Amino acid sequence: MEIIWESFVIFVFGYIFLRITGKKAVSQMHSFDLLFIIVISNVISQPVQKENVWMALGATVMFVVLYRLFMLFSLNNKLRWVMYESPTVLIRNGDIDRKGLRKVRIPVDELLAELRIKGYTDTKNIAIALLEDTGQISVIPKSDYRPVQPRDMKLQMKKEYIPIPVIMDGQILDHNLKYLKKDREWLLKKIKRKGEKVDEILLATITEAGDLSIDNNNAHDGGHDPYSYKPGEDN
């Protein structure tokens, strides 16, 4: 029972600490973000091997405080340039910067692969490409090769609407119904009209027009339609 209790305490506190530090600590990591994750994972695992749970949790609290201080310091422009590395130019005006590649130790073939992942096949079409402090390559194409924007064609676009899910995996999302100022009775009537059952619905959303869009568990078989081809031996 003792090991179960200790594991529970470690797990809960570890989760709380990660929530306190914010999403950034577990998504796009800078140097001290990664250091924090490595250190805190090591510290909170110590009680599994030792018996002093609270000492380990106390050390974890200290690391959380230090991390939050680092995040606070990073908001200062002067300290920011000390704590973060400056972006490294890899391509400028269509020309590969060999000096920049050497600095970050990226071979040309790896650079080309990263560009292809982002949809760019020719370096001559790129205005600037940078290796950011997060380790990601950002690319800005030349004006002649950037995607056409609605403003380029002087089109007036309507505001984007995100369909709001009300059922996921057969479970009704009451908090979204409340947000829409609807109730279960209204939803069940809609579902009944469509001849569906709640527990068979994979996803149901409310569209911009206020209609209920349903995706059930029944995948449509396209037969031998070439557009319905599936890789593998299941055809």
C-alpha contacts under 8 A as a table, 3 or more apart, distances in Angstrom:
res1	aa1	res2	aa2	distance
1	M	4	I	5.10
1	M	5	W	6.20
2	E	5	W	5.16
2	E	6	E	6.14
3	I	6	E	5.09
3	I	7	S	5.98
3	I	48	V	7.55
4	I	7	S	5.18
4	I	8	F	6.14
5	W	8	F	5.09
5	W	9	V	6.22
6	E	9	V	5.14
6	E	10	I	6.11
6	E	47	P	7.42
6	E	48	V	7.55
6	E	53	V	7.11
7	S	10	I	5.14
7	S	11	F	6.04
7	S	48	V	7.25
8	F	11	F	5.17
8	F	12	V	6.11
9	V	12	V	5.29
9	V	13	F	6.02
10	I	13	F	5.32
10	I	14	G	5.83
10	I	44	I	6.28
10	I	45	S	7.63
10	I	47	P	7.93
10	I	53	V	8.00
10	I	57	L	7.78
11	F	14	G	5.13
11	F	15	Y	6.14
12	V	15	Y	5.18
12	V	16	I	6.21
13	F	16	I	5.00
13	F	17	F	6.06
13	F	57	L	7.77
14	G	17	F	5.18
14	G	18	L	6.29
14	G	44	I	6.87
15	Y	18	L	5.22
15	Y	19	R	6.20
16	I	19	R	5.06
16	I	20	I	6.16
17	F	20	I	5.08
17	F	21	T	6.39
17	F	61	V	7.79
17	F	64	V	6.87
18	L	21	T	5.22
18	L	22	G	6.56
18	L	25	A	7.52
19	R	22	G	5.29
19	R	23	K	7.22
21	T	24	K	7.70
21	T	25	A	6.36
21	T	64	V	7.16
21	T	67	Y	7.67
21	T	68	R	6.83
22	G	25	A	6.01
22	G	26	V	7.84
23	K	26	V	5.68
23	K	27	S	6.27
24	K	27	S	5.13
24	K	28	Q	5.88
24	K	29	M	6.87
25	A	28	Q	7.03
25	A	29	M	6.16
25	A	33	D	5.47
25	A	34	L	7.64
25	A	37	I	7.55
26	V	29	M	6.77
26	V	33	D	7.88
26	V	37	I	7.93
28	Q	134	T	6.14
29	M	32	F	7.79
29	M	33	D	5.14
29	M	34	L	5.77
29	M	134	T	5.81
30	H	33	D	5.07
30	H	34	L	6.31
30	H	84	Y	7.59
30	H	133	D	6.47
30	H	134	T	5.33
31	S	34	L	5.41
31	S	35	L	6.28
31	S	84	Y	7.85
32	F	35	L	4.79
32	F	36	F	5.93
32	F	67	Y	7.81
33	D	36	F	5.16
33	D	37	I	6.42
33	D	67	Y	7.92
34	L	37	I	5.19
34	L	38	I	6.25
35	L	38	I	5.19
35	L	39	V	6.07
36	F	39	V	5.21
36	F	40	I	5.89
36	F	63	F	7.40
36	F	67	Y	6.87
37	I	40	I	5.33
37	I	41	S	5.97
38	I	41	S	5.42
38	I	42	N	6.33
39	V	42	N	5.18
39	V	43	V	6.13
40	I	43	V	4.98
40	I	44	I	6.04
40	I	60	T	6.21
40	I	63	F	7.11
41	S	44	I	5.53
41	S	45	S	6.26
42	N	45	S	5.35
42	N	46	Q	6.64
43	V	46	Q	5.47
43	V	56	A	6.17
43	V	57	L	7.85
43	V	59	A	7.31
43	V	60	T	6.42
44	I	47	P	6.73
44	I	56	A	6.22
44	I	57	L	6.62
44	I	60	T	6.79
45	S	48	V	5.75
45	S	49	Q	7.53
46	Q	49	Q	5.43
46	Q	50	K	6.01
46	Q	53	V	7.96
46	Q	56	A	6.73
47	P	50	K	4.65
47	P	51	E	5.59
47	P	52	N	6.04
47	P	53	V	5.01
47	P	56	A	6.62
48	V	51	E	7.35
50	K	53	V	7.58
52	N	55	M	5.61
52	N	56	A	6.65
53	V	56	A	5.37
53	V	57	L	6.30
54	W	57	L	4.93
54	W	58	G	5.93
55	M	58	G	4.97
55	M	59	A	6.27
56	A	59	A	5.11
56	A	60	T	6.23
57	L	60	T	4.87
57	L	61	V	6.23
58	G	61	V	5.10
58	G	62	M	6.48
59	A	62	M	5.09
59	A	63	F	6.41
60	T	63	F	5.07
60	T	64	V	6.22
61	V	64	V	5.04
61	V	65	V	6.23
62	M	65	V	5.08
62	M	66	L	6.18
63	F	66	L	4.99
63	F	67	Y	6.04
64	V	67	Y	5.05
64	V	68	R	6.17
65	V	68	R	5.13
65	V	69	L	6.22
66	L	69	L	5.03
66	L	70	F	6.25
67	Y	70	F	5.04
67	Y	71	M	6.28
68	R	71	M	5.02
68	R	72	L	6.19
69	L	72	L	4.93
69	L	73	F	6.11
70	F	73	F	5.05
70	F	74	S	6.14
71	M	74	S	5.12
71	M	75	L	6.92
72	L	75	L	5.57
72	L	76	N	7.60
73	F	76	N	5.55
73	F	79	L	6.44
73	F	80	R	7.22
74	S	77	N	7.23
74	S	79	L	6.13
74	S	80	R	4.72
74	S	83	M	6.85
75	L	79	L	7.82
75	L	80	R	6.60
76	N	79	L	5.44
76	N	80	R	5.83
77	N	80	R	5.01
77	N	81	W	6.84
78	K	81	W	5.99
78	K	82	V	7.31
79	L	82	V	5.19
79	L	83	M	6.28
80	R	83	M	5.15
80	R	84	Y	5.82
81	W	84	Y	5.35
81	W	85	E	6.72
81	W	86	S	7.16
82	V	85	E	7.37
84	Y	133	D	6.67
85	E	133	D	5.59
86	S	132	E	7.35
86	S	133	D	6.66
87	P	130	L	6.00
87	P	131	L	5.55
87	P	132	E	4.68
87	P	133	D	6.05
88	T	100	G	6.09
88	T	104	V	7.70
88	T	130	L	5.38
88	T	131	L	5.13
88	T	132	E	6.77
89	V	92	R	6.98
89	V	97	D	6.76
89	V	100	G	5.73
89	V	128	I	7.26
89	V	129	A	6.09
89	V	130	L	4.61
89	V	131	L	6.57
90	L	96	I	5.95
90	L	97	D	5.01
90	L	98	R	7.40
90	L	100	G	5.35
90	L	101	L	6.00
90	L	128	I	7.48
90	L	129	A	5.42
90	L	130	L	5.47
90	L	131	L	6.89
91	I	94	G	6.19
91	I	95	D	5.45
91	I	96	I	4.37
91	I	97	D	5.29
91	I	123	T	7.54
91	I	126	I	7.22
91	I	127	A	7.35
91	I	128	I	5.19
91	I	129	A	4.87
91	I	130	L	7.12
92	R	95	D	5.36
92	R	96	I	6.54
92	R	97	D	6.87
92	R	126	I	7.27
92	R	127	A	5.63
92	R	128	I	4.49
92	R	129	A	6.68
93	N	124	K	7.30
93	N	126	I	6.27
93	N	127	A	4.40
93	N	128	I	6.07
93	N	142	K	7.73
94	G	123	T	5.38
94	G	124	K	3.89
94	G	125	N	5.87
94	G	126	I	5.08
94	G	127	A	5.86
94	G	128	I	7.34
95	D	123	T	7.02
95	D	124	K	6.65
96	I	123	T	7.45
97	D	100	G	5.32
97	D	101	L	6.44
98	R	101	L	5.09
98	R	102	R	6.25
99	K	102	R	5.22
99	K	103	K	6.24
100	G	103	K	5.07
100	G	104	V	6.48
101	L	104	V	5.47
101	L	105	R	5.69
101	L	106	I	5.21
101	L	107	P	6.81
101	L	108	V	7.69
102	R	105	R	4.81
102	R	106	I	6.61
102	R	107	P	7.95
106	I	110	E	6.46
106	I	111	L	6.67
107	P	110	E	5.41
107	P	111	L	6.45
108	V	111	L	5.03
108	V	112	L	6.21
109	D	112	L	5.08
109	D	113	A	6.17
110	E	113	A	4.99
110	E	114	E	6.25
111	L	114	E	5.18
111	L	115	L	6.27
112	L	115	L	5.03
112	L	116	R	6.19
112	L	121	T	7.60
113	A	116	R	5.10
113	A	117	I	6.32
114	E	117	I	5.14
114	E	118	K	6.54
114	E	137	I	7.48
115	L	118	K	5.11
115	L	119	G	6.32
115	L	120	Y	5.11
115	L	121	T	6.72
115	L	139	V	8.00
116	R	119	G	4.84
116	R	120	Y	4.98
116	R	121	T	5.57
117	I	120	Y	7.46
120	Y	123	T	7.38
120	Y	125	N	7.95
122	D	125	N	5.78
122	D	126	I	7.61
123	T	126	I	5.48
125	N	141	P	5.97
125	N	142	K	5.73
125	N	145	Y	6.33
126	I	129	A	7.04
126	I	139	V	7.15
126	I	140	I	6.19
126	I	141	P	4.15
126	I	142	K	5.24
127	A	139	V	7.90
127	A	140	I	5.74
127	A	141	P	4.97
127	A	142	K	4.60
128	I	139	V	6.09
128	I	140	I	5.44
128	I	141	P	6.86
129	A	137	I	6.74
129	A	138	S	5.63
129	A	139	V	4.41
129	A	140	I	6.29
130	L	137	I	5.51
130	L	138	S	5.29
130	L	139	V	6.59
131	L	135	G	6.19
131	L	136	Q	5.79
131	L	137	I	4.48
131	L	138	S	6.45
132	E	135	G	5.48
132	E	136	Q	5.48
132	E	137	I	6.06
132	E	138	S	6.95
133	D	136	Q	7.37
140	I	146	R	7.99
141	P	144	D	7.96
141	P	145	Y	5.96
141	P	146	R	5.52
142	K	145	Y	5.43
142	K	146	R	6.30
143	S	146	R	5.45
148	V	152	D	6.50
149	Q	152	D	5.27
149	Q	153	M	7.14
150	P	153	M	5.36
150	P	154	K	6.17
150	P	155	L	5.18
150	P	156	Q	7.30
150	P	157	M	7.24
151	R	154	K	4.56
151	R	155	L	5.73
151	R	156	Q	7.56
152	D	155	L	7.68
161	Y	208	E	6.28
162	I	207	T	7.83
162	I	208	E	7.78
163	P	205	T	5.72
163	P	206	I	5.53
163	P	207	T	5.03
163	P	208	E	6.72
164	I	176	N	7.26
164	I	205	T	5.14
164	I	206	I	5.24
164	I	207	T	7.04
165	P	168	M	7.09
165	P	173	L	7.45
165	P	176	N	7.10
165	P	203	L	7.01
165	P	204	A	5.70
165	P	205	T	4.08
165	P	206	I	6.41
166	V	172	I	5.83
166	V	173	L	4.97
166	V	174	D	7.31
166	V	176	N	6.01
166	V	177	L	6.38
166	V	203	L	7.77
166	V	204	A	5.73
166	V	205	T	5.52
166	V	206	I	7.12
167	I	170	G	6.15
167	I	171	Q	5.35
167	I	172	I	4.46
167	I	173	L	5.59
167	I	198	V	7.75
167	I	201	I	7.20
167	I	202	L	7.35
167	I	203	L	5.46
167	I	204	A	4.93
167	I	205	T	7.03
168	M	171	Q	5.33
168	M	172	I	6.70
168	M	173	L	7.32
168	M	201	I	7.23
168	M	202	L	5.60
168	M	203	L	4.75
168	M	204	A	6.75
169	D	199	D	7.29
169	D	200	E	7.76
169	D	201	I	6.31
169	D	202	L	4.50
169	D	203	L	6.35
170	G	198	V	5.35
170	G	199	D	4.02
170	G	200	E	5.88
170	G	201	I	5.17
170	G	202	L	5.96
170	G	203	L	7.61
171	Q	198	V	7.20
171	Q	199	D	6.94
172	I	198	V	7.78
173	L	176	N	5.65
173	L	177	L	6.59
174	D	177	L	4.99
174	D	178	K	6.12
174	D	183	D	7.65
174	D	184	R	7.57
175	H	178	K	5.06
175	H	179	Y	6.27
176	N	179	Y	4.88
176	N	180	L	6.24
177	L	180	L	5.04
177	L	181	K	6.08
177	L	182	K	5.02
177	L	183	D	5.90
177	L	184	R	7.56
178	K	181	K	4.82
178	K	182	K	5.79
178	K	183	D	6.80
179	Y	182	K	7.64
182	K	186	W	6.53
182	K	187	L	7.64
183	D	186	W	5.51
183	D	187	L	6.57
184	R	187	L	5.02
184	R	188	L	5.99
185	E	188	L	5.21
185	E	189	K	6.25
186	W	189	K	5.35
186	W	190	K	6.48
187	L	190	K	5.13
187	L	191	I	6.28
188	L	191	I	5.03
188	L	192	K	6.06
189	K	192	K	5.10
189	K	193	R	6.28
190	K	193	R	5.31
190	K	194	K	6.59
190	K	212	L	7.20
191	I	194	K	5.21
191	I	195	G	6.40
191	I	196	E	5.52
191	I	197	K	6.86
191	I	198	V	7.39
192	K	195	G	5.02
192	K	196	E	5.97
192	K	197	K	7.34
193	R	196	E	7.77
196	E	200	E	7.34
196	E	201	I	7.46
197	K	200	E	5.42
197	K	201	I	6.62
198	V	201	I	5.39
200	E	216	N	6.01
200	E	217	N	6.25
201	I	204	A	6.85
201	I	214	I	6.91
201	I	215	D	6.26
201	I	216	N	4.29
201	I	217	N	6.28
202	L	214	I	7.82
202	L	215	D	5.73
202	L	216	N	4.82
202	L	217	N	5.66
203	L	214	I	5.99
203	L	215	D	5.13
203	L	216	N	6.60
204	A	212	L	6.65
204	A	213	S	5.47
204	A	214	I	4.39
204	A	215	D	6.16
205	T	212	L	5.77
205	T	213	S	5.22
205	T	214	I	6.66
206	I	209	A	7.96
206	I	210	G	5.70
206	I	211	D	5.60
206	I	212	L	4.85
206	I	213	S	6.22
207	T	210	G	5.17
207	T	211	D	5.33
207	T	212	L	6.42
207	T	213	S	6.76
208	E	211	D	7.38
216	N	219	A	7.86
221	D	228	S	7.74
222	G	225	D	5.68
222	G	227	Y	7.95
222	G	228	S	5.38
223	G	228	S	7.27
224	H	228	S	7.03
224	H	229	Y	7.40
225	D	228	S	5.32
225	D	229	Y	6.96
226	P	229	Y	5.39
229	Y	235	N	7.31
230	K	234	D	7.26
230	K	235	N	6.60
231	P	234	D	7.75
231	P	235	N	8.00
232	G	235	N	7.28
